[in-house]
């Protein structure tokens, strides 16, 4: 009887497992470029399914969900599907799916093989790598997205410089535990940035003017000196300068920090060439979105998505340099810093999508947009009258930039009268001590 009961329970467990969606033991790639852990394949009744976001990443398609109806627009193809229905249409012609779209864990999941077939892609299973590879060779002028960006880099290097202007809006929600009684446990902060500047590749020069406005109840009493700040920054191959609120330019002591290496290897939407190089080095997927018009001009749109794994790899090369920024940092300080950074990366969840608008006639990038969602947790050491706790932070950011004046001379502000940061601090301390003024 015990044996029969055991076999019955085992069978029920197995049936329950087979009847429910399960994460597959294989990864997903596009043309042999890893799609990242943020794009899992779910197996339902032996069929692989992926999220609408994953379809957008793989094909650069516009994917919309409205009351259970899923519409995928990819170039001249329009694929329409309904959740829980095998019936679909491709450019108005009826189509039968291999498995119906389903909502799983609050995400609409689509049949990978059916979508690939409809959009003209194929699937290969690579057993030695436990991977499903989507083969989709979309081109513009017979060039892949990577080749278009390589042409951009070549054109930019010949022109050497460009300017940029744009904005970034960030919303941060923070929640802390273990704080002393009476301390605020929750805070929401809105950050609005306006920026402009210019870059030179050779020699490496960068200028940025940044205005930051912060809106938060916790900062309401601080006044404009804290909540509305404008900064000017200059970076050269080995120096960094910052303009202080009183107008004085200050040379920042970066110690052993390799500023040139950082600027060459770490990219952002501002330093577009470094960003492209970093994405390609990390084999990040690049795909063509549907072509778009902007200000009456036609553009190719290239999209890339960075997940937690890729970001952690990029971020590690930055933190490895951070101990050099303060030569006085002791070995124990350095270990503590590295431990904090390691914990931060362990608990980090990030999804970042960047889009570049490329002029098809010149191959130069003209616009850039970024969307970022980040979640992180940081341990809070025990405070006086408090216990050790955690700081949980959710961040959502949207950035938009325009690139112009390719090949124009980069004109930097006059920094001949710049002083060291230590001297500036001393000068600020003297009036407070009543020694001058």
C-alpha positions as CSV (number, residue, x, y, z in Angstrom):
1,X,0.0,0.0,0.0
2,X,2.8,2.4,0.9
3,X,4.5,1.7,-2.4
4,X,1.3,2.3,-4.4
5,X,0.7,5.6,-2.5
6,X,4.3,6.7,-3.2
7,X,4.0,5.9,-6.9
8,X,0.6,7.8,-7.0
9,X,2.1,10.9,-5.4
10,X,5.1,10.8,-7.7
11,X,2.9,10.5,-10.7
12,X,0.7,13.4,-9.6
13,X,3.8,15.6,-9.1
14,X,5.1,14.7,-12.5
15,X,1.8,15.4,-14.2
16,X,1.5,18.8,-12.4
17,X,5.0,19.7,-13.6
18,X,4.2,18.7,-17.2
19,X,0.9,20.6,-17.1
20,X,2.4,23.9,-16.0
21,X,4.8,26.3,-17.7
22,X,8.4,25.5,-17.0
23,X,11.6,27.4,-17.6
24,X,13.6,25.6,-20.3
25,X,17.1,24.4,-19.8
26,X,18.3,26.3,-22.9
27,X,19.1,29.9,-23.6
28,X,18.0,32.2,-26.5
29,X,20.2,34.0,-29.0
30,X,19.8,36.1,-32.2
31,X,22.3,35.2,-34.9
32,X,24.5,33.7,-32.2
33,X,24.3,36.8,-29.9
34,X,23.0,35.9,-26.4
35,X,19.6,37.5,-25.7
36,X,20.3,37.5,-21.9
37,X,18.5,36.1,-18.9
38,X,15.8,38.8,-19.1
39,X,14.4,36.9,-22.1
40,X,13.6,33.4,-20.8
41,X,12.0,30.7,-22.9
42,X,8.9,29.1,-21.3
43,X,7.9,25.6,-22.4
44,X,4.1,25.0,-22.6
45,X,3.0,21.6,-24.0
46,X,6.4,21.1,-25.5
47,X,6.4,24.5,-27.3
48,X,8.7,27.4,-26.6
49,X,7.1,30.7,-25.7
50,X,8.6,34.2,-25.2
51,X,7.4,37.5,-24.0
52,X,6.3,40.4,-26.2
53,X,9.4,42.3,-25.1
54,X,11.6,39.5,-26.4
55,X,9.9,39.6,-29.8
56,X,10.5,43.3,-29.9
57,X,14.2,42.7,-29.0
58,X,14.8,39.9,-31.6
59,X,13.1,41.6,-34.5
60,X,13.0,45.3,-33.7
61,X,9.2,45.0,-34.1
62,X,6.5,47.2,-32.7
63,X,4.5,45.0,-30.4
64,X,1.2,46.2,-28.8
65,X,-1.2,44.4,-26.5
66,X,-4.8,45.7,-26.3
67,X,-7.5,43.7,-24.4
68,X,-5.9,40.4,-25.2
69,X,-5.2,41.3,-28.9
70,X,-1.5,41.2,-29.8
71,X,-0.3,43.2,-32.9
72,X,3.2,42.7,-34.2
73,X,4.4,45.2,-36.9
74,X,7.7,44.4,-38.6
75,X,8.5,46.3,-41.7
76,X,5.7,45.4,-44.2
77,X,4.3,42.6,-42.1
78,X,1.4,42.8,-39.6
79,X,0.8,39.7,-37.4
80,X,-2.3,39.8,-35.3
81,X,-2.9,37.2,-32.5
82,X,-5.4,36.8,-29.6
83,X,-4.6,35.5,-26.2
84,X,-5.9,31.9,-25.8
85,X,-6.7,31.5,-29.5
86,X,-4.9,29.5,-32.2
87,X,-6.4,31.7,-34.9
88,X,-4.3,34.6,-36.2
89,X,-3.7,36.6,-39.3
90,X,-0.7,37.8,-41.3
91,X,-1.3,40.8,-43.4
92,X,-5.0,39.9,-43.3
93,X,-4.6,36.3,-44.4
94,X,-5.7,33.6,-41.9
95,X,-3.0,31.8,-40.0
96,X,-3.0,28.9,-37.5
97,X,-0.5,29.1,-34.6
98,X,1.3,26.1,-33.1
99,X,0.1,27.1,-29.6
100,X,-2.1,30.0,-28.5
101,X,-0.6,33.1,-26.8
102,X,-1.1,33.0,-23.1
103,X,-0.7,35.2,-20.1
104,X,1.8,33.7,-17.7
105,X,2.9,35.5,-14.5
106,X,1.3,38.7,-15.7
107,X,3.2,38.6,-19.0
108,X,1.7,37.9,-22.4
109,X,3.8,35.0,-23.9
110,X,3.8,34.3,-27.7
111,X,4.7,31.1,-29.6
112,X,8.3,31.6,-30.7
113,X,8.2,29.2,-33.7
114,X,5.0,30.6,-35.1
115,X,6.2,34.2,-34.8
116,X,9.5,33.4,-36.4
117,X,7.9,31.6,-39.3
118,X,5.5,34.5,-39.9
119,X,8.2,37.1,-39.9
120,X,10.6,35.1,-42.1
121,X,13.0,33.9,-39.4
122,X,14.2,30.4,-38.7
123,X,15.1,28.5,-35.5
124,X,18.2,26.3,-34.9
125,X,18.7,24.2,-31.8
126,X,22.4,24.0,-30.7
127,X,22.5,21.0,-28.3
128,X,26.2,21.4,-27.4
129,X,25.4,25.0,-26.2
130,X,21.9,24.2,-24.9
131,X,20.6,27.1,-26.9
132,X,17.9,28.1,-29.4
133,X,19.3,30.5,-32.0
134,X,17.0,32.7,-34.0
135,X,18.3,33.4,-37.5
136,X,17.0,36.7,-38.8
137,X,19.2,38.6,-41.3
138,X,17.5,42.0,-41.5
139,X,19.5,44.5,-43.4
140,X,19.5,48.1,-44.7
141,X,21.5,48.7,-47.9
142,X,22.7,45.1,-47.5
143,X,24.2,46.1,-44.1
144,X,23.4,44.5,-40.7
145,X,22.8,46.7,-37.7
146,X,26.3,46.0,-36.5
147,X,27.7,46.9,-39.9
148,X,25.7,50.2,-40.0
149,X,27.1,51.1,-36.5
150,X,30.6,50.2,-37.7
151,X,30.1,52.6,-40.6
152,X,28.9,55.3,-38.1
153,X,32.1,54.8,-36.0
154,X,34.3,55.1,-39.1
155,X,32.5,58.3,-40.2
156,X,32.7,59.8,-36.7
157,X,36.4,59.0,-36.3
158,X,37.1,60.8,-39.6
159,X,35.1,63.8,-38.4
160,X,36.5,63.4,-34.8
161,X,33.9,65.6,-33.0
162,X,30.2,66.2,-32.4
163,X,28.0,68.1,-30.0
164,X,24.9,66.9,-28.2
165,X,21.9,68.3,-26.2
166,X,19.0,66.6,-24.5
167,X,17.3,65.7,-21.3
168,X,16.9,62.9,-18.8
169,X,14.0,62.3,-16.3
170,X,14.4,59.8,-13.4
171,X,11.9,58.7,-10.8
172,X,13.4,56.9,-7.7
173,X,11.3,55.2,-5.1
174,X,13.3,54.2,-1.9
175,X,12.3,52.2,1.1
176,X,14.5,51.6,4.1
177,X,14.2,49.3,7.1
178,X,16.2,49.3,10.3
179,X,16.4,53.1,10.7
180,X,16.1,54.9,14.1
181,X,12.6,55.7,15.2
182,X,11.2,58.8,13.5
183,X,13.4,58.5,10.4
184,X,11.5,58.5,7.1
185,X,11.3,54.9,5.8
186,X,10.0,55.8,2.3
187,X,11.0,58.5,-0.1
188,X,10.1,59.3,-3.7
189,X,12.4,61.6,-5.7
190,X,12.0,63.0,-9.2
191,X,15.1,64.2,-11.0
192,X,15.0,66.3,-14.2
193,X,18.2,66.9,-16.1
194,X,19.0,69.2,-19.0
195,X,22.4,68.7,-20.6
196,X,24.5,69.8,-23.5
197,X,28.1,69.4,-24.5
198,X,30.6,68.2,-27.0
199,X,33.1,65.4,-27.5
200,X,36.4,65.0,-29.3
201,X,38.0,61.6,-30.0
202,X,41.5,62.7,-30.7
203,X,42.7,64.3,-28.5
204,X,40.1,63.1,-26.0
205,X,38.2,66.1,-24.8
206,X,34.7,66.3,-23.4
207,X,32.6,69.2,-22.1
208,X,29.3,69.0,-20.4
209,X,26.9,71.5,-19.0
210,X,24.3,69.8,-16.7
211,X,21.3,71.3,-14.9
212,X,19.8,69.0,-12.2
213,X,16.4,69.7,-10.5
214,X,15.3,67.4,-7.7
215,X,11.8,67.2,-6.4
216,X,11.2,65.4,-3.1
217,X,9.4,66.1,0.1
218,X,12.6,65.2,2.0
219,X,14.5,68.0,0.2
220,X,11.7,70.6,0.2
221,X,13.2,72.7,3.0
222,X,16.7,72.6,1.5
223,X,16.0,75.3,-1.1
224,X,17.3,75.9,-4.6
225,X,20.9,75.6,-3.6
226,X,20.4,71.9,-3.2
227,X,17.4,71.1,-5.4
228,X,18.4,73.2,-8.5
229,X,22.0,72.9,-9.4
230,X,24.0,73.6,-12.6
231,X,27.4,71.9,-13.2
232,X,30.0,72.4,-15.9
233,X,32.6,69.6,-16.3
234,X,35.6,69.3,-18.6
235,X,37.4,66.0,-19.1
236,X,40.7,65.5,-21.0
237,X,42.8,62.4,-21.4
238,X,44.2,62.6,-17.9
239,X,42.4,65.5,-16.1
240,X,38.9,66.4,-14.9
241,X,37.8,69.9,-14.1
242,X,34.5,71.1,-12.4
243,X,33.1,74.6,-12.2
244,X,32.0,75.4,-8.7
245,X,28.9,77.4,-7.7
246,X,31.0,80.6,-7.2
247,X,32.4,80.3,-10.8
248,X,35.8,79.0,-9.8
249,X,37.1,76.1,-12.0
250,X,38.7,73.3,-9.9
251,X,41.0,70.6,-11.0
252,X,39.9,67.3,-9.5
253,X,42.6,65.0,-8.1
254,X,41.8,61.6,-9.6
255,X,44.9,59.8,-8.3
256,X,45.5,56.7,-10.3
257,X,42.1,56.7,-12.0
258,X,42.5,55.9,-15.7
259,X,40.2,58.6,-17.1
260,X,41.3,58.1,-20.7
261,X,40.8,54.3,-20.5
262,X,37.3,54.8,-18.9
263,X,36.2,57.3,-21.6
264,X,37.5,55.0,-24.4
265,X,35.9,51.8,-23.0
266,X,32.7,52.8,-21.2
267,X,29.9,54.2,-23.2
268,X,26.7,56.2,-22.6
269,X,24.2,57.9,-24.7
270,X,26.4,61.0,-24.5
271,X,29.6,59.3,-25.7
272,X,27.9,57.5,-28.5
273,X,31.1,56.0,-30.1
274,X,32.3,54.5,-26.9
275,X,28.8,53.1,-26.2
276,X,28.7,51.4,-29.6
277,X,32.1,49.9,-29.1
278,X,31.1,48.6,-25.7
279,X,27.9,47.0,-27.0
280,X,29.8,45.3,-29.7
281,X,32.5,44.1,-27.4
282,X,29.9,42.5,-25.1
283,X,28.1,40.9,-28.1
284,X,24.9,42.8,-27.2
285,X,22.0,42.2,-29.6
286,X,21.4,45.0,-32.1
287,X,18.3,45.0,-34.3
288,X,16.6,47.3,-36.8
289,X,13.4,48.8,-35.5
290,X,10.9,49.9,-38.1
291,X,12.2,52.9,-40.1
292,X,10.9,56.3,-38.8
293,X,10.6,59.9,-39.8
294,X,11.8,62.6,-37.5
295,X,11.4,66.3,-38.2
296,X,10.5,65.3,-41.8
297,X,13.6,63.3,-42.4
298,X,13.9,59.5,-42.9
299,X,16.0,57.5,-40.4
300,X,17.0,53.9,-39.7
301,X,16.5,53.0,-36.0
302,X,18.8,50.6,-34.3
303,X,17.8,49.2,-30.9
304,X,19.9,47.5,-28.3
305,X,19.0,46.1,-24.9
306,X,21.3,45.6,-21.9
307,X,20.3,43.2,-19.2
308,X,21.7,42.7,-15.7
309,X,24.4,40.3,-16.7
310,X,25.8,42.5,-19.4
311,X,25.6,45.6,-17.2
312,X,27.4,43.8,-14.4
313,X,30.2,42.9,-16.8
314,X,30.6,46.5,-18.0
315,X,30.2,47.9,-14.4
316,X,32.9,45.6,-13.0
317,X,35.6,47.2,-15.2
318,X,34.6,50.6,-13.7
319,X,34.7,49.4,-10.1
320,X,38.1,47.8,-10.6
321,X,39.5,51.2,-11.2
322,X,37.7,53.0,-8.4
323,X,40.2,52.1,-5.7
324,X,42.8,54.1,-7.8
325,X,40.8,57.3,-7.5
326,X,41.8,57.6,-3.9
327,X,45.4,56.6,-3.4
328,X,45.0,56.8,0.4
329,X,42.5,54.1,0.3
330,X,43.7,51.2,2.6
331,X,43.6,47.6,1.6
332,X,40.7,47.0,4.1
333,X,38.9,50.1,2.6
334,X,39.4,48.6,-0.9
335,X,38.1,45.2,0.2
336,X,35.0,46.8,1.9
337,X,34.4,48.9,-1.3
338,X,34.6,45.8,-3.5
339,X,32.3,43.9,-1.1
340,X,29.7,46.6,-1.3
341,X,29.9,46.7,-5.1
342,X,29.7,42.9,-5.3
343,X,26.6,42.8,-3.1
344,X,25.1,45.6,-5.2
345,X,25.6,43.6,-8.4
346,X,24.2,40.4,-6.8
347,X,20.9,42.1,-5.9
348,X,20.7,44.3,-9.0
349,X,18.0,43.9,-11.6
350,X,18.2,46.0,-14.7
351,X,16.7,46.3,-18.1
352,X,17.9,49.1,-20.4
353,X,16.9,49.8,-24.0
354,X,18.8,52.2,-26.2
355,X,17.7,53.4,-29.7
356,X,19.8,55.3,-32.2
357,X,18.4,57.2,-35.2
358,X,20.9,56.9,-38.1
359,X,20.9,59.1,-41.2
360,X,20.8,56.6,-44.2
361,X,22.7,59.0,-46.4
362,X,25.7,59.8,-44.1
363,X,25.5,56.9,-41.6
364,X,25.8,59.4,-38.8
365,X,23.7,59.1,-35.7
366,X,21.3,62.1,-35.2
367,X,19.1,61.1,-32.2
368,X,19.3,58.7,-29.3
369,X,16.8,57.6,-26.7
370,X,17.2,55.4,-23.6
371,X,14.7,53.7,-21.2
372,X,16.0,52.2,-18.0
373,X,14.4,50.2,-15.2
374,X,16.5,49.3,-12.2
375,X,16.0,47.6,-8.9
376,X,18.7,47.3,-6.2
377,X,19.1,46.5,-2.6
378,X,21.8,47.8,-0.3
379,X,22.5,46.6,3.2
380,X,22.4,49.4,5.9
381,X,24.8,48.9,8.8
382,X,23.4,49.2,12.3
383,X,22.9,52.8,13.3
384,X,22.6,54.4,16.8
385,X,19.2,53.6,18.2
386,X,18.5,51.4,15.2
387,X,19.1,48.0,13.7
388,X,20.8,46.8,10.6
389,X,18.4,47.1,7.7
390,X,18.1,47.3,3.9
391,X,17.6,50.1,1.4
392,X,15.5,49.0,-1.5
393,X,15.4,51.3,-4.5
394,X,13.4,51.2,-7.8
395,X,14.5,53.6,-10.5
396,X,12.9,54.4,-13.9
397,X,14.6,56.7,-16.3
398,X,14.0,58.1,-19.8
399,X,16.7,60.0,-21.7
400,X,16.6,61.8,-25.1
401,X,19.5,63.3,-27.0
402,X,20.2,65.0,-30.3
403,X,23.7,64.9,-32.0
404,X,24.9,67.7,-34.3
405,X,27.9,69.7,-35.5
406,X,29.9,66.7,-36.5
407,X,33.5,67.8,-37.3
408,X,33.1,71.2,-35.6
409,X,35.9,72.4,-33.3
410,X,35.4,71.6,-29.6
411,X,35.8,74.9,-27.7
412,X,36.4,74.5,-24.0
413,X,35.9,77.2,-21.4
414,X,39.0,78.9,-20.1
415,X,40.4,76.9,-17.3
416,X,43.8,78.7,-17.0
417,X,42.9,79.9,-13.5
418,X,41.8,76.5,-12.3
419,X,43.0,75.6,-8.8
420,X,43.3,72.3,-7.0
421,X,40.3,70.9,-5.2
422,X,42.2,70.9,-1.8
423,X,43.1,74.6,-2.3
424,X,39.5,75.4,-3.1
425,X,38.3,73.7,0.1
426,X,40.9,75.7,2.1
427,X,39.7,78.9,0.6
428,X,36.1,78.1,1.5
429,X,37.1,77.3,5.1
430,X,39.0,80.5,5.7
431,X,35.9,82.9,5.7
432,X,34.1,80.5,7.9
433,X,36.9,80.7,10.4
434,X,36.8,84.5,10.4
435,X,40.4,84.7,8.9
436,X,39.5,86.7,5.8
437,X,36.6,88.7,4.4
